[in-house]
């Protein structure tokens, strides 16, 4: 399935809802580029953690040597060093969620996303891609699932990557992130206006992908 035009497709939702996996698969299936917005915030968080005793977040973002490559894989480099693995650790996730409440950080991340989106033909996922970054996106999705299932998915993902937090620790971390993301004053996690809401509880990856593709087919052939 290839959408008829070079669309901007956004996928929002809480952690563990399957956004990243589905966004990657959808982009690959449609011949689009997947832009991992979370990696941008995580990259900033990692840089801040490494240098936070030296400068403010505003000073850090000025000329920050952070670069992103989005394609079949997400590659994040800081001053030429590949930090793609380091930014996925739980402590960086929490710090990224906290820093995302700073307007200057959101402005930085939004500018990166808009620049990378270019002329379209992209799939972006995050927590405000359809509500704030691209409110006029061609198609918006919002994925969700029960908290227990989201925590289990995240725990399995970290275990496969060799990280060792317990399921209870992952669930506690996810609950904190949910609160931070939903209650923050700036660009809180919401269902974007006009978004197609999909509950992924109990559905496997291919099942969710089929749901998304079915909606895209409807958009192209109403």
MDTraj code that builds the backbone (N, CA, C; nanometers):
import mdtraj as md
import numpy as np

residues = "UNK UNK UNK UNK UNK UNK UNK UNK UNK UNK UNK UNK UNK UNK UNK UNK UNK UNK UNK UNK UNK UNK UNK UNK UNK UNK UNK UNK UNK UNK UNK UNK UNK UNK UNK UNK UNK UNK UNK UNK UNK UNK UNK UNK UNK UNK UNK UNK UNK UNK UNK UNK UNK UNK UNK UNK UNK UNK UNK UNK UNK UNK UNK UNK UNK UNK UNK UNK UNK UNK UNK UNK UNK UNK UNK UNK UNK UNK UNK UNK UNK UNK UNK UNK UNK UNK UNK UNK UNK UNK UNK UNK UNK UNK UNK UNK UNK UNK UNK UNK UNK UNK UNK UNK UNK UNK UNK UNK UNK UNK UNK UNK UNK UNK UNK UNK UNK UNK UNK UNK UNK UNK UNK UNK UNK UNK UNK UNK UNK UNK UNK UNK UNK UNK UNK UNK UNK UNK UNK UNK UNK UNK UNK UNK UNK UNK UNK UNK UNK UNK UNK UNK UNK UNK UNK UNK UNK UNK UNK UNK UNK UNK UNK UNK UNK UNK UNK UNK UNK UNK UNK UNK UNK UNK UNK UNK UNK UNK UNK UNK UNK UNK UNK UNK UNK UNK UNK UNK UNK UNK UNK UNK UNK UNK UNK UNK UNK UNK UNK UNK UNK UNK UNK UNK UNK UNK UNK UNK UNK UNK UNK UNK UNK UNK UNK UNK UNK UNK UNK UNK UNK UNK".split()
xyz = np.array([
    [0.0855, -0.1190, 0.0000],
    [0.0000, 0.0000, 0.0000],
    [0.0890, 0.1239, 0.0000],
    [0.0696, 0.2106, -0.0960],
    [0.1403, 0.3381, -0.1020],
    [0.0379, 0.4500, -0.1109],
    [0.0344, 0.5413, -0.0122],
    [-0.0604, 0.6527, -0.0191],
    [-0.0456, 0.7290, -0.1496],
    [-0.1552, 0.7879, -0.1952],
    [-0.1582, 0.8519, -0.3265],
    [-0.0641, 0.9714, -0.3390],
    [-0.0411, 1.0421, -0.2284],
    [0.0468, 1.1585, -0.2377],
    [0.1463, 1.1551, -0.1233],
    [0.2376, 1.2501, -0.1256],
    [0.3408, 1.2551, -0.0219],
    [0.2835, 1.3134, 0.1067],
    [0.2209, 1.2296, 0.1820],
    [0.1488, 1.2743, 0.3005],
    [0.2391, 1.2849, 0.4232],
    [0.1907, 1.3641, 0.5193],
    [0.2478, 1.3652, 0.6532],
    [0.1511, 1.2872, 0.7406],
    [0.1991, 1.1778, 0.7974],
    [0.1177, 1.0904, 0.8813],
    [0.1736, 1.0939, 1.0225],
    [0.0900, 1.1251, 1.1206],
    [0.1351, 1.1303, 1.2597],
    [0.0714, 1.0185, 1.3412],
    [0.1486, 0.9689, 1.4376],
    [0.0997, 0.8655, 1.5289],
    [0.1362, 0.9077, 1.6701],
    [0.0358, 0.9408, 1.7506],
    [0.0579, 0.9821, 1.8889],
    [0.0046, 0.8763, 1.9851],
    [0.0403, 0.8930, 2.1122],
    [-0.0072, 0.8015, 2.2147],
    [0.0931, 0.7895, 2.3273],
    [0.0550, 0.7254, 2.4372],
    [0.1440, 0.7095, 2.5521],
    [0.2525, 0.6066, 2.5260],
    [0.3494, 0.6001, 2.6156],
    [0.4587, 0.5039, 2.6048],
    [0.4056, 0.3608, 2.6088],
    [0.4594, 0.2757, 2.5226],
    [0.4203, 0.1353, 2.5227],
    [0.2964, 0.1031, 2.4425],
    [0.2406, 0.2023, 2.3738],
    [0.1190, 0.1786, 2.2953],
    [0.1494, 0.1170, 2.1596],
    [0.2778, 0.1138, 2.1233],
    [0.3174, 0.0553, 1.9957],
    [0.3456, 0.1562, 1.8871],
    [0.3589, 0.2842, 1.9235],
    [0.3779, 0.3895, 1.8232],
    [0.5019, 0.3679, 1.7369],
    [0.6151, 0.3463, 1.8022],
    [0.7411, 0.3352, 1.7288],
    [0.7410, 0.2170, 1.6332],
    [0.6972, 0.1027, 1.6836],
    [0.6964, -0.0185, 1.6008],
    [0.6071, -0.0010, 1.4796],
    [0.4856, 0.0493, 1.5028],
    [0.3910, 0.0666, 1.3930],
    [0.4383, 0.1748, 1.2966],
    [0.4941, 0.2824, 1.3487],
    [0.5431, 0.3900, 1.2617],
    [0.6535, 0.3384, 1.1699],
    [0.7445, 0.2598, 1.2254],
    [0.8526, 0.2033, 1.1437],
    [0.7972, 0.1119, 1.0352],
    [0.7064, 0.0220, 1.0739],
    [0.6499, -0.0730, 0.9781],
    [0.5675, -0.0021, 0.8712],
    [0.4903, 0.0965, 0.9146],
    [0.4083, 0.1707, 0.8198],
    [0.4953, 0.2439, 0.7187],
    [0.6008, 0.3089, 0.7680],
    [0.6910, 0.3810, 0.6788],
    [0.7559, 0.2858, 0.5791],
    [0.7988, 0.1711, 0.6284],
    [0.8621, 0.0727, 0.5405],
    [0.7639, 0.0207, 0.4360],
    [0.6417, -0.0084, 0.4787],
    [0.5397, -0.0612, 0.3876],
    [0.5007, 0.0416, 0.2812],
    [0.4907, 0.1674, 0.3223],
    [0.4446, 0.2726, 0.2314],
    [0.5572, 0.3372, 0.1515],
    [0.6821, 0.3023, 0.1840],
    [0.7938, 0.3681, 0.1169],
    [0.8156, 0.5095, 0.1668],
    [0.7786, 0.5341, 0.2921],
    [0.7942, 0.6639, 0.3553],
    [0.9171, 0.6629, 0.4466],
    [0.9522, 0.7809, 0.4988],
    [1.0602, 0.7923, 0.5968],
    [1.0006, 0.8031, 0.7360],
    [1.0531, 0.7248, 0.8273],
    [1.0079, 0.7277, 0.9666],
    [1.0932, 0.8265, 1.0456],
    [1.0283, 0.9245, 1.1074],
    [1.0984, 1.0219, 1.1918],
    [1.0603, 0.9969, 1.3368],
    [1.1549, 0.9539, 1.4151],
    [1.1339, 0.9208, 1.5559],
    [1.1504, 1.0474, 1.6399],
    [1.0391, 1.1148, 1.6681],
    [1.0473, 1.2413, 1.7419],
    [1.1016, 1.2209, 1.8832],
    [1.0711, 1.1045, 1.9428],
    [1.1205, 1.0778, 2.0773],
    [1.2718, 1.0758, 2.0833],
    [1.3363, 1.0337, 1.9743],
    [1.4821, 1.0282, 1.9717],
    [1.5420, 1.1678, 1.9810],
    [1.4694, 1.2669, 1.9312],
    [1.5186, 1.4048, 1.9379],
    [1.5228, 1.4510, 2.0830],
    [1.4128, 1.4280, 2.1552],
    [1.4091, 1.4655, 2.2972],
    [1.5093, 1.3841, 2.3787],
    [1.5217, 1.2576, 2.3470],
    [1.6156, 1.1721, 2.4194],
    [1.7603, 1.2164, 2.3940],
    [1.7869, 1.2578, 2.2707],
    [1.9207, 1.3060, 2.2396],
    [1.9554, 1.4304, 2.3190],
    [1.8599, 1.5214, 2.3286],
    [1.8807, 1.6424, 2.4086],
    [1.9007, 1.6052, 2.5559],
    [1.8187, 1.5114, 2.6049],
    [1.8286, 1.4695, 2.7449],
    [1.9652, 1.4081, 2.7748],
    [2.0137, 1.3265, 2.6841],
    [2.1453, 1.2633, 2.7046],
    [2.2550, 1.3697, 2.7092],
    [2.2494, 1.4646, 2.6166],
    [2.3493, 1.5713, 2.6134],
    [2.3433, 1.6541, 2.7407],
    [2.2214, 1.6801, 2.7874],
    [2.2047, 1.7597, 2.9083],
    [2.2588, 1.6854, 3.0309],
    [2.2337, 1.5558, 3.0366],
    [2.2833, 1.4766, 3.1493],
    [2.4355, 1.4776, 3.1532],
    [2.4961, 1.4704, 3.0356],
    [2.6420, 1.4674, 3.0288],
    [2.7050, 1.6023, 3.0642],
    [2.6301, 1.7117, 3.0408],
    [2.6905, 1.8447, 3.0540],
    [2.6111, 1.9412, 3.1415],
    [2.5126, 1.8903, 3.2176],
    [2.4213, 1.9796, 3.2882],
    [2.4867, 2.0632, 3.3976],
    [2.6014, 2.0236, 3.4466],
    [2.6680, 2.1028, 3.5495],
    [2.7466, 2.2198, 3.4903],
    [2.7505, 2.2242, 3.3567],
    [2.8313, 2.3257, 3.2918],
    [2.7496, 2.4412, 3.2350],
    [2.6225, 2.4151, 3.1998],
    [2.5445, 2.5182, 3.1332],
    [2.3956, 2.4935, 3.1488],
    [2.3167, 2.5971, 3.1219],
    [2.1719, 2.5837, 3.1261],
    [2.1247, 2.5116, 3.0000],
    [1.9988, 2.4702, 2.9999],
    [1.9458, 2.4007, 2.8832],
    [1.9466, 2.4934, 2.7614],
    [1.9199, 2.6220, 2.7835],
    [1.9235, 2.7168, 2.6729],
    [2.0624, 2.7291, 2.6136],
    [2.1617, 2.7360, 2.7006],
    [2.3003, 2.7438, 2.6536],
    [2.3407, 2.6156, 2.5820],
    [2.2930, 2.5038, 2.6325],
    [2.3253, 2.3746, 2.5716],
    [2.2742, 2.3661, 2.4282],
    [2.1519, 2.4144, 2.4061],
    [2.0893, 2.4011, 2.2746],
    [2.1529, 2.4911, 2.1690],
    [2.2256, 2.5928, 2.2117],
    [2.2921, 2.6817, 2.1159],
    [2.4120, 2.6102, 2.0546],
    [2.3983, 2.5744, 1.9301],
    [2.5078, 2.5064, 1.8617],
    [2.5302, 2.3637, 1.9088],
    [2.4272, 2.3023, 1.9640],
    [2.4396, 2.1646, 2.0126],
    [2.4793, 2.0715, 1.8975],
    [2.5919, 1.9989, 1.9095],
    [2.6384, 1.9112, 1.8007],
    [2.5640, 1.7772, 1.7997],
    [2.4322, 1.7866, 1.7843],
    [2.3452, 1.6688, 1.7849],
    [2.2910, 1.6510, 1.6439],
    [2.3001, 1.5305, 1.5923],
    [2.2491, 1.5072, 1.4577],
    [2.1677, 1.3781, 1.4546],
    [2.0763, 1.3729, 1.3580],
    [1.9829, 1.2612, 1.3482],
    [1.9777, 1.2084, 1.2044],
    [1.9737, 1.0773, 1.1945],
    [1.9564, 1.0124, 1.0655],
    [1.8392, 0.9164, 1.0794],
    [1.7351, 0.9414, 1.0006],
    [1.6158, 0.8582, 1.0072],
    [1.5978, 0.7840, 0.8754],
    [1.5833, 0.6552, 0.8854],
    [1.5638, 0.5705, 0.7689],
    [1.5209, 0.4338, 0.8170],
    [1.5898, 0.3296, 0.7736],
    [1.5575, 0.1953, 0.8226],
    [1.5880, 0.1837, 0.9715],
    [1.6847, 0.2605, 1.0194],
    [1.7189, 0.2670, 1.1614],
    [1.7307, 0.4133, 1.2033],
    [1.7152, 0.4370, 1.3333],
    [1.7352, 0.5710, 1.3870],
    [1.8767, 0.5807, 1.4403],
    [1.9508, 0.6787, 1.3936],
    [2.0882, 0.6972, 1.4395],
    [2.1023, 0.8387, 1.4946],
    [2.1459, 0.8471, 1.6199],
    [2.1641, 0.9758, 1.6866],
    [2.3105, 0.9890, 1.7246],
    [2.3704, 1.0993, 1.6884],
    [2.5104, 1.1210, 1.7235],
    [2.5265, 1.2538, 1.7970],
    [2.6175, 1.2546, 1.8923],
    [2.6497, 1.3740, 1.9694],
    [2.7981, 1.4001, 1.9532],
    [2.8311, 1.5095, 1.8877],
    [2.9710, 1.5434, 1.8595],
    [3.0418, 1.4263, 1.7903],
    [2.9701, 1.3612, 1.6986],
    [3.0278, 1.2514, 1.6226],
    [3.0203, 1.1158, 1.6893],
    [2.9768, 1.1113, 1.8162],
    [2.9669, 0.9835, 1.8881],
    [2.8254, 0.9271, 1.8761],
    [2.8152, 0.8017, 1.8367],
    [2.6861, 0.7363, 1.8227],
    [2.6282, 0.7076, 1.9610],
    [2.5139, 0.7697, 1.9929],
    [2.4507, 0.7503, 2.1236],
    [2.3124, 0.6860, 2.1080],
    [2.2907, 0.6203, 1.9934],
    [2.1599, 0.5628, 1.9630],
    [2.1129, 0.4635, 2.0690],
    [2.2032, 0.3890, 2.1271],
    [2.1663, 0.2937, 2.2307],
    [2.1492, 0.3586, 2.3662],
    [2.2387, 0.4494, 2.3981],
    [2.2361, 0.5147, 2.5298],
    [2.1075, 0.5922, 2.5557],
    [2.0490, 0.6501, 2.4513],
    [1.9306, 0.7343, 2.4721],
    [1.8052, 0.6536, 2.5046],
    [1.8121, 0.5207, 2.4958],
    [1.6947, 0.4363, 2.5223],
    [1.6867, 0.3897, 2.6669],
    [1.7817, 0.4292, 2.7501],
    [1.7797, 0.3863, 2.8895],
    [1.6685, 0.4571, 2.9676],
    [1.6107, 0.3897, 3.0698],
    [1.4991, 0.4464, 3.1457],
    [1.5258, 0.5845, 3.2060],
    [1.6490, 0.6076, 3.2564],
    [1.6769, 0.7379, 3.3177],
    [1.6748, 0.8498, 3.2134],
    [1.7166, 0.8191, 3.0923],
    [1.7119, 0.9182, 2.9850],
    [1.5671, 0.9428, 2.9435],
    [1.4857, 0.8371, 2.9449],
    [1.3436, 0.8520, 2.9121],
    [1.2760, 0.9488, 3.0075],
    [1.3008, 0.9311, 3.1371],
    [1.2403, 1.0191, 3.2369],
    [1.2906, 1.1627, 3.2226],
    [1.4205, 1.1778, 3.1997],
    [1.4765, 1.3119, 3.1841],
    [1.4209, 1.3788, 3.0587],
    [1.4056, 1.3016, 2.9517],
    [1.3487, 1.3568, 2.8283],
    [1.2065, 1.4056, 2.8516],
    [1.1285, 1.3278, 2.9268],
    [0.9917, 1.3664, 2.9581],
    [0.9893, 1.4963, 3.0385],
    [1.0825, 1.5087, 3.1326],
    [1.0897, 1.6292, 3.2150],
    [1.1320, 1.7501, 3.1317],
    [1.2352, 1.7336, 3.0495],
    [1.2850, 1.8451, 2.9684],
    [1.1837, 1.8882, 2.8626],
    [1.0977, 1.7942, 2.8225],
    [0.9988, 1.8276, 2.7196],
    [0.8978, 1.9300, 2.7693],
    [0.8977, 1.9570, 2.8994],
    [0.8093, 2.0578, 2.9546],
    [0.8668, 2.1987, 2.9387],
    [0.9917, 2.2070, 2.8925],
    [1.0555, 2.3364, 2.8683],
    [1.0234, 2.3829, 2.7266],
    [0.9679, 2.5015, 2.7124],
    [0.9294, 2.5509, 2.5804],
    [1.0477, 2.5570, 2.4846],
    [1.1641, 2.5942, 2.5349],
    [1.2812, 2.6065, 2.4485],
    [1.3219, 2.4715, 2.3905],
    [1.3011, 2.3659, 2.4690],
    [1.3329, 2.2314, 2.4209],
    [1.2319, 2.1881, 2.3152],
    [1.1048, 2.2189, 2.3399],
    [1.0011, 2.1829, 2.2432],
    [1.0212, 2.2594, 2.1121],
    [1.0597, 2.3867, 2.1229],
    [1.0843, 2.4649, 2.0022],
    [1.1974, 2.4021, 1.9206],
    [1.3002, 2.3566, 1.9895],
    [1.4138, 2.2930, 1.9222],
    [1.3686, 2.1648, 1.8516],
    [1.2975, 2.0791, 1.9246],
    [1.2529, 1.9516, 1.8680],
    [1.1539, 1.9717, 1.7539],
    [1.0623, 2.0673, 1.7699],
    [0.9642, 2.0945, 1.6651],
    [1.0320, 2.1431, 1.5373],
    [1.1327, 2.2280, 1.5534],
    [1.2046, 2.2798, 1.4367],
    [1.2766, 2.1670, 1.3631],
    [1.3361, 2.0759, 1.4389],
    [1.4049, 1.9621, 1.3768],
    [1.3056, 1.8768, 1.2984],
    [1.1910, 1.8472, 1.3598],
    [1.0903, 1.7643, 1.2934],
    [1.0367, 1.8309, 1.1668],
    [1.0057, 1.9574, 1.1759],
    [0.9500, 2.0271, 1.0599],
    [1.0514, 2.0357, 0.9467],
    [1.1770, 2.0538, 0.9830],
    [1.2807, 2.0582, 0.8798],
    [1.2963, 1.9225, 0.8126],
    [1.2976, 1.8173, 0.8923],
    [1.3161, 1.6831, 0.8383],
    [1.1953, 1.6359, 0.7588],
    [1.0769, 1.6850, 0.7954],
    [0.9556, 1.6422, 0.7246],
    [0.9539, 1.6929, 0.5814],
    [1.0178, 1.8074, 0.5586],
    [1.0321, 1.8594, 0.4235],
    [0.9020, 1.8648, 0.3464],
    [0.9013, 1.7942, 0.2345],
    [0.7851, 1.7953, 0.1459],
    [0.6872, 1.6821, 0.1741],
    [0.7003, 1.6198, 0.2875],
    [0.6069, 1.5121, 0.3205],
    [0.6675, 1.3742, 0.2981],
    [0.5796, 1.2773, 0.2769],
    [0.6190, 1.1375, 0.2605],
    [0.6931, 1.0890, 0.3850],
    [0.6369, 1.1254, 0.5026],
    [0.6978, 1.0893, 0.6299],
    [0.5915, 1.0369, 0.7268],
    [0.6380, 0.9545, 0.8185],
    [0.5563, 0.9085, 0.9303],
    [0.6277, 0.9531, 1.0565],
    [0.5574, 1.0264, 1.1421],
    [0.6156, 1.0743, 1.2669],
    [0.5349, 1.0211, 1.3840],
    [0.6039, 0.9889, 1.4933],
    [0.5321, 0.9445, 1.6125],
    [0.5851, 1.0164, 1.7346],
    [0.4964, 1.0335, 1.8320],
    [0.5361, 1.1008, 1.9541],
    [0.4167, 1.1227, 2.0440],
    [0.4168, 1.2370, 2.1116],
    [0.3067, 1.2680, 2.2020],
    [0.2318, 1.3951, 2.1630],
    [0.2874, 1.4706, 2.0697],
    [0.2174, 1.5910, 2.0242],
    [0.2391, 1.6159, 1.8759],
    [0.2734, 1.5119, 1.7999],
    [0.3015, 1.5329, 1.6580],
    [0.1772, 1.5747, 1.5808],
    [0.0611, 1.5195, 1.6193],
    [-0.0619, 1.5547, 1.5504],
    [-0.1355, 1.6722, 1.6122],
    [-0.1027, 1.7058, 1.7355],
    [-0.1729, 1.8142, 1.8040],
    [-0.1002, 1.9474, 1.7954],
    [0.0338, 1.9439, 1.7950],
    [0.1118, 2.0681, 1.7987],
    [0.2088, 2.0804, 1.6810],
    [0.2890, 1.9774, 1.6590],
    [0.3949, 1.9880, 1.5585],
    [0.3368, 1.9960, 1.4177],
    [0.2424, 1.9049, 1.3880],
    [0.1781, 1.9036, 1.2566],
    [0.0257, 1.8954, 1.2740],
    [-0.0360, 2.0040, 1.3216],
    [-0.1814, 2.0029, 1.3410],
    [-0.2589, 1.9865, 1.2110],
    [-0.1951, 2.0151, 1.0978],
    [-0.2601, 2.0009, 0.9679],
    [-0.2118, 1.8770, 0.8929],
    [-0.1596, 1.7787, 0.9671],
    [-0.1128, 1.6548, 0.9041],
    [-0.2252, 1.5920, 0.8227],
    [-0.1886, 1.5233, 0.7159],
    [-0.2885, 1.4620, 0.6281],
    [-0.3696, 1.3556, 0.7005],
    [-0.3022, 1.2735, 0.7808],
    [-0.3703, 1.1674, 0.8558],
    [-0.3075, 1.1579, 0.9941],
    [-0.3929, 1.1502, 1.0967],
    [-0.3457, 1.1406, 1.2343],
    [-0.4007, 1.0130, 1.2987],
    [-0.3135, 0.9445, 1.3722],
    [-0.3554, 0.8285, 1.4493],
    [-0.3212, 0.8516, 1.5965],
    [-0.4002, 0.7904, 1.6843],
    [-0.3702, 0.7912, 1.8274],
    [-0.3826, 0.6468, 1.8761],
    [-0.2694, 0.5892, 1.9171],
    [-0.2681, 0.4515, 1.9657],
    [-0.2670, 0.4493, 2.1177],
    [-0.3403, 0.3559, 2.1742],
    [-0.3424, 0.3402, 2.3194],
    [-0.3578, 0.1923, 2.3529],
    [-0.3358, 0.1583, 2.4786],
    [-0.3543, 0.0216, 2.5271],
    [-0.3623, 0.0281, 2.6786],
    [-0.4087, -0.0796, 2.7399],
    [-0.4179, -0.0822, 2.8852],
    [-0.2783, -0.0662, 2.9467],
    [-0.2684, 0.0042, 3.0612],
    [-0.1379, 0.0304, 3.1237],
    [-0.0555, -0.0960, 3.1487],
    [-0.1189, -0.2037, 3.1942],
    [-0.0464, -0.3272, 3.2230],
    [0.0186, -0.3830, 3.0972],
    [-0.0532, -0.3770, 2.9871],
    [0.0023, -0.4296, 2.8624],
    [0.1131, -0.3390, 2.8100],
    [0.0962, -0.2095, 2.8248],
    [0.2001, -0.1176, 2.7800],
    [0.3297, -0.1398, 2.8578],
    [0.3173, -0.1600, 2.9892],
    [0.4348, -0.1835, 3.0724],
    [0.5026, -0.3154, 3.0347],
    [0.4233, -0.4161, 3.0076],
    [0.4783, -0.5458, 2.9697],
    [0.5543, -0.5363, 2.8372],
    [0.4993, -0.4638, 2.7432],
    [0.5659, -0.4469, 2.6128],
    [0.6996, -0.3764, 2.6307],
    [0.6987, -0.2689, 2.7092],
    [0.8216, -0.1933, 2.7306],
    [0.9257, -0.2782, 2.8029],
    [0.8816, -0.3567, 2.9004],
    [0.9729, -0.4436, 2.9744],
    [1.0366, -0.5459, 2.8810],
    [0.9570, -0.6057, 2.7944],
    [1.0092, -0.7037, 2.6993],
    [1.1090, -0.6402, 2.6038],
    [1.0783, -0.5188, 2.5614],
    [1.1674, -0.4467, 2.4702],
    [1.3026, -0.4216, 2.5343],
    [1.3022, -0.3749, 2.6596],
    [1.4273, -0.3472, 2.7302],
    [1.5043, -0.4751, 2.7587],
    [1.4325, -0.5828, 2.7902],
    [1.4977, -0.7110, 2.8178],
    [1.5706, -0.7622, 2.6940],
    [1.5075, -0.7494, 2.5792],
    [1.5692, -0.7938, 2.4538],
    [1.6940, -0.7120, 2.4211],
    [1.6967, -0.5881, 2.4681],
    [1.8116, -0.5013, 2.4419],
    [1.9208, -0.5184, 2.5471],
    [1.8970, -0.6084, 2.6434],
    [1.9988, -0.6360, 2.7430],
    [1.9901, -0.5534, 2.8686],
    [1.8851, -0.4690, 2.8784],
    [1.8665, -0.3889, 2.9987],
    [1.7889, -0.4717, 3.1011],
    [1.8119, -0.4463, 3.2313],
    [1.7546, -0.5355, 3.3294],
    [1.6563, -0.4827, 3.4303],
    [1.5792, -0.3756, 3.4038],
    [1.4828, -0.3297, 3.5041],
    [1.3701, -0.4306, 3.5214],
    [1.3150, -0.4370, 3.6420],
    [1.2039, -0.5281, 3.6676],
    [1.0766, -0.4739, 3.6048],
    [0.9782, -0.5619, 3.5900],
    [0.8503, -0.5195, 3.5332],
    [0.7862, -0.4122, 3.6200],
    [0.7953, -0.4281, 3.7522],
    [0.7351, -0.3286, 3.8418],
    [0.8044, -0.1932, 3.8280],
    [0.9362, -0.1957, 3.8081],
    [1.0099, -0.0705, 3.7912],
    [0.9706, -0.0035, 3.6596],
    [0.9543, -0.0839, 3.5555],
    [0.9140, -0.0295, 3.4259],
    [0.7748, 0.0306, 3.4359],
    [0.6834, -0.0392, 3.5054],
    [0.5464, 0.0097, 3.5207],
    [0.5451, 0.1417, 3.5984],
    [0.6269, 0.1504, 3.7044],
    [0.6337, 0.2731, 3.7837],
    [0.6893, 0.3878, 3.6996],
    [0.7934, 0.3589, 3.6216],
    [0.8524, 0.4594, 3.5335],
    [0.7508, 0.5074, 3.4303],
    [0.6726, 0.4138, 3.3765],
    [0.5733, 0.4485, 3.2749],
    [0.4615, 0.5341, 3.3339],
    [0.4204, 0.5024, 3.4554],
    [0.3166, 0.5813, 3.5210],
    [0.3636, 0.7252, 3.5442],
    [0.4923, 0.7411, 3.5805],
    [0.5477, 0.8751, 3.5986],
    [0.5475, 0.9511, 3.4669],
    [0.5872, 0.8820, 3.3613],
    [0.5905, 0.9463, 3.2299],
    [0.4501, 0.9837, 3.1842],
    [0.3542, 0.8955, 3.2092],
    [0.2154, 0.9255, 3.1720],
    [0.1679, 1.0527, 3.2411],
    [0.1988, 1.0636, 3.3717],
    [0.1574, 1.1829, 3.4464],
    [0.2281, 1.3071, 3.3926],
    [0.3602, 1.2958, 3.3719],
    [0.4353, 1.4107, 3.3201],
    [0.3809, 1.4566, 3.1857],
    [0.3565, 1.3589, 3.0979],
    [0.3153, 1.3922, 2.9614],
    [0.1724, 1.4463, 2.9548],
    [0.0850, 1.3949, 3.0398],
    [-0.0556, 1.4355, 3.0350],
    [-0.0844, 1.5635, 3.1126],
    [-0.0033, 1.5901, 3.2159],
    [-0.0317, 1.7039, 3.3029],
    [0.0553, 1.8267, 3.2756],
    [0.1511, 1.8141, 3.1866],
    [0.2389, 1.9283, 3.1625],
    [0.1603, 2.0436, 3.0998],
    [0.2051, 2.1640, 3.1292],
    [0.1347, 2.2828, 3.0804],
    [0.1559, 2.3038, 2.9313],
    [0.2718, 2.2614, 2.8820],
    [0.3065, 2.2840, 2.7413],
    [0.2842, 2.1558, 2.6614],
    [0.2010, 2.1634, 2.5593],
    [0.1771, 2.0520, 2.4671],
    [0.1555, 1.9194, 2.5381],
    [0.0544, 1.9098, 2.6235],
    [0.0291, 1.7834, 2.6933],
    [-0.0158, 1.6737, 2.5971],
    [-0.0006, 1.5499, 2.6412],
    [-0.0465, 1.4369, 2.5623],
    [-0.1990, 1.4386, 2.5565],
    [-0.2521, 1.4515, 2.4354],
    [-0.3964, 1.4526, 2.4140],
    [-0.4261, 1.3767, 2.2849],
    [-0.5523, 1.3444, 2.2654],
    [-0.5938, 1.2896, 2.1370],
    [-0.6066, 1.4068, 2.0403],
    [-0.5256, 1.4122, 1.9350],
    [-0.5311, 1.5258, 1.8429],
    [-0.6679, 1.5375, 1.7753],
    [-0.7150, 1.6565, 1.7523],
    [-0.8422, 1.6742, 1.6809],
    [-0.8375, 1.6027, 1.5457],
    [-0.9401, 1.5244, 1.5200],
    [-0.9476, 1.4547, 1.3927],
    [-0.8686, 1.3258, 1.3851],
    [-0.8060, 1.2856, 1.4973],
    [-0.7244, 1.1641, 1.4945],
    [-0.8108, 1.0377, 1.4951],
    [-0.7591, 0.9342, 1.4337],
    [-0.8216, 0.8019, 1.4358],
    [-0.7667, 0.7288, 1.5577],
    [-0.8522, 0.6971, 1.6530],
    [-0.8098, 0.6346, 1.7781],
    [-0.8179, 0.4824, 1.7659],
    [-0.7057, 0.4155, 1.7978],
    [-0.7001, 0.2698, 1.7911],
    [-0.6530, 0.2141, 1.9245],
    [-0.7320, 0.1236, 1.9833],
    [-0.6932, 0.0548, 2.1058],
    [-0.6184, -0.0717, 2.0649],
    [-0.4890, -0.0797, 2.0992],
    [-0.4063, -0.1924, 2.0562],
    [-0.3993, -0.3048, 2.1586],
    [-0.4766, -0.2938, 2.2661],
    [-0.4757, -0.3980, 2.3692],
    [-0.5121, -0.5329, 2.3079],
    [-0.4269, -0.6318, 2.3310],
    [-0.4538, -0.7675, 2.2835],
    [-0.4223, -0.7908, 2.1376],
    [-0.3808, -0.6877, 2.0664],
    [-0.3500, -0.7020, 1.9235],
    [-0.1996, -0.7155, 1.9037],
    [-0.1606, -0.8045, 1.8122],
    [-0.0187, -0.8151, 1.7821],
    [0.0201, -0.7061, 1.6817],
    [0.1474, -0.6969, 1.6535],
    [0.1985, -0.5897, 1.5676],
    [0.1327, -0.5915, 1.4307],
    [0.1248, -0.7096, 1.3694],
    [0.0663, -0.7182, 1.2363],
    [-0.0818, -0.6822, 1.2372],
    [-0.1489, -0.7155, 1.3468],
    [-0.2897, -0.6810, 1.3589],
    [-0.3105, -0.5313, 1.3638],
    [-0.2254, -0.4615, 1.4399],
    [-0.2350, -0.3152, 1.4489],
    [-0.2003, -0.2530, 1.3142],
    [-0.0970, -0.3061, 1.2487],
    [-0.0589, -0.2530, 1.1181],
    [-0.1737, -0.2672, 1.0185],
    [-0.2431, -0.3796, 1.0230],
    [-0.3567, -0.3987, 0.9324],
    [-0.4656, -0.2957, 0.9592],
    [-0.4889, -0.2629, 1.0858],
    [-0.5887, -0.1612, 1.1191],
    [-0.5502, -0.0257, 1.0605],
    [-0.4227, 0.0091, 1.0765],
    [-0.3745, 0.1378, 1.0264],
    [-0.3843, 0.1425, 0.8739],
    [-0.3412, 0.0367, 0.8082],
    [-0.3456, 0.0330, 0.6624],
    [-0.4889, 0.0383, 0.6101],
    [-0.5807, -0.0242, 0.6835],
    [-0.7215, -0.0213, 0.6416],
    [-0.7750, 0.1216, 0.6435],
    [-0.7360, 0.1985, 0.7449],
    [-0.7811, 0.3379, 0.7532],
    [-0.7167, 0.4228, 0.6440],
    [-0.5932, 0.3949, 0.6126],
    [-0.5277, 0.4687, 0.5046],
    [-0.5930, 0.4379, 0.3705],
    [-0.6328, 0.3145, 0.3520],
    [-0.7020, 0.2757, 0.2293],
    [-0.8339, 0.3510, 0.2165],
    [-0.9042, 0.3674, 0.3285],
    [-1.0297, 0.4425, 0.3272],
    [-1.0059, 0.5883, 0.2897],
    [-0.8936, 0.6433, 0.3417],
    [-0.8622, 0.7828, 0.3120],
    [-0.8360, 0.8021, 0.1627],
    [-0.7690, 0.7042, 0.1017],
    [-0.7368, 0.7155, -0.0404],
    [-0.8544, 0.6791, -0.1306],
    [-0.9456, 0.5961, -0.0788],
    [-1.0616, 0.5556, -0.1578],
    [-1.1884, 0.5684, -0.0738],
    [-1.2285, 0.6926, -0.0443],
    [-1.3467, 0.7146, 0.0413],
    [-1.4743, 0.6630, -0.0218],
])
top = md.Topology()
chain = top.add_chain()
for i, resn in enumerate(residues, 1):
    res = top.add_residue(resn, chain, resSeq=i)
    for name in ("N", "CA", "C"):
        top.add_atom(name, md.element.get_by_symbol(name[0]), res)
traj = md.Trajectory(xyz[None], top)
